[in-house]
Amino acid sequence: MQQQPEKEAAGTLPRPPGNDVEGGARVRPEANTGPAGSSDGKKMKGDRLKLWAFIFRACALAVSLLSFILMVAVTDFYLYSGFSYVLGIAIIVMVYTAVQVGIKGHELRTKKDVISPKIAIWIDFCGDQFLAYMIFSSGSAGATMSISLSNDFYTNSGLQLVAASVSMSVLAFIFLAPAALLSSYRLFANL
């Protein structure tokens, strides 16, 4: 003999599937909590972090290239150590970010790691932290030198180019700082 389903009281809605009450406790359908479900979410989060780090490094590459070009346009920048420092660090940041953008762009496009992930996380962390500090210190050294020269009534188009180059160095720091934060998060969260 088949059991007849219980008739629901008038005015009540039928319960959606998976919300059956047995013994006062709710019975929920099983969520996708297996190893495949959690690793897919973790991988997606890691890919988003890699994409944002790629974007920040690409912007840092663009502005450090601009800082380099503006400083080289000044004919006598080599006479002042602060300006040479800005140029040198701009070149180093430009090379580092170009390599990082190339590697990370390839990894994002092919979904394959070029370098072992454990080594790449440490390279990202150390490189981003160190170069963010260096580009900021070069910007402050260049700004100090630029201000002292402008106070001495030494104003010409070269000094304006130096000011623009220093501004681009600070802007490069503004783009490298979030990349450094993301790389440190990836290192300590083991994504």
N, C-alpha and C positions, 0 to 999 in steps of 0.2 A: 504494500500500500504506500502510495506517495504521500509525503507530508504537504499539506497546503501551506503556502506562505502566509504569515500572519498579516492580517489586515491592519493597515495603519489607521490611526485615529483620523477623524475628519478634520481637515484644515491643516494637516501637517504635510510637509514635503517629504518625498522619499530621500533617504540618505544616499549620498554619492558612494560609488564603490570605493572600498578601502577605508571607510570610516565606520566600520561595524564596531559595535560595543559588545565586548564579551567580558563579563565579570567586572564591570566598572572601569576597565582599562581600554584605551583606544588601540586598535590594531591598525598599524600603518603598512602600506605596501613597502616592500624593500626598496630602498634607494640604491643607487649605483655607488656603493661605498667600497667596492673592491679595489684592488691595487691598480687596475687600469683606469678607473674613474678618478682617483686622486692624483695619479701621475699625469693624466691628461690636463687637469686643471693647473698643476704645478708647472708643466711644460708650457702651457699657454701663457701663464704669468711670466715665466722666464723669457719667453719670446717677446712679450710686450716690453719688458725691461731692456732687453737687447735692442729693440727697435728705438726706444727713447734714448738710450745711450748712444746709438748710432746717429740719431738726429742731432743730439747735443754736440757730439764730436765733429759732425759734418759742419755745423755752424761755427765751431771753434776753428776748424780748418779754414773756412772762408775768411773769418776776421783776422786770424793770424797771418794769412797770406796777404790780406790788405795792409796789416800793420807792417809786414816786411816790405811791401812795395812802397808804402809811404815813407818809410825810414830810408830806403835806398835812394829815393828821389831827392833827399837832402844831400847836397854835395859834400859838406864837411861834417857829417855826423861822426866820423871816426875821431875827431878831435876831442870829443867828450866821452868819457868812460860810461856815463849813464845811458847815452844814446847807443853806444856799441852793445851794451848789455841788453837793451830792448831789442835790438836787431838779432843778436845771438839767440836769445830765448825765443823770439818769434820764429826763427828758423828751426830750432829744435822742436817746438810745439807743432809747427807746420808738418815736419817730417813724421813725428809720432802720430798725429791725428790722421795724416794721409795713410799711413800704414794701417792704423786701427780701422779707419773707414773702409779701406780696401778689404781687409780680412773680415770685418763684421758684415759688410755688404755681401760678400761672397757667402758667408754662413747663413745670412738671412734669406738669400736667394736660393741656395741649394739645400738648405736644412741639414748640412753636414759640417762638422767642426773641422777647421783647418788645423788648429792646435788643440791638444788635449784640454778638456774643459777645466780640470783642476789647475793646470798651469796657466791657462788663459785668464782665469779669474784673478790669480795673483798678479799677472802682468797688468791687467786692467786696473786693479786696485793700486798697485805701486806707481804705475805710470801716471794715472789720473791724479793721484794725491800729490805726487812730487811736482808734476808739471803745472798743476793748478797753483801751487805755492810759488813756483818759479815765475810764472807769467804775471802773477799779482805783484811779486817783489820787483820784477822788471818794470812794470807799469808805475809803481811808486817811485822807483829810482829815476825813471824818465820824467815823471811829473815834477819831482823835486828839481831836477836839472832845468827843465823847461821853465818853471816858475822863477828860479834864480836868474836865468838869462832874460826873462821878460821884465824883471824888476830892474835890471841894469840897462833898460831902454834899448835892448838889442832885439828889435822887432823887424822881421822880414818874412817873406813867404816860407823860408826854411823853417822858421820857428812854428809857423802854423802847420806845416807838414809834420813836424815833430809832435805837436799837440794832438794832431789827428792820429798819428801812429800810436802814441801812448793811450789815447782813448780806445783804439782798437785792441790794444793789449788788455786793457781792463775789461772790455767786452768779451774778449776770448776767455778771460777768467770767469766771467758770468756764465759762459756756456760750458766751461770745463768743470765748474763746481758741481752742478747737478749730475754730470757724468761721473764725477768722483763719488758723489753720494750714492748713485745707483750701483756703481761697482763695489762700494763697501757693503751695501745692502746684500748684493748677490754673494759676496764673499762670506758674510756672517750668517746669511740665511741658507747657504748651500743650495742655491737654485741652479 
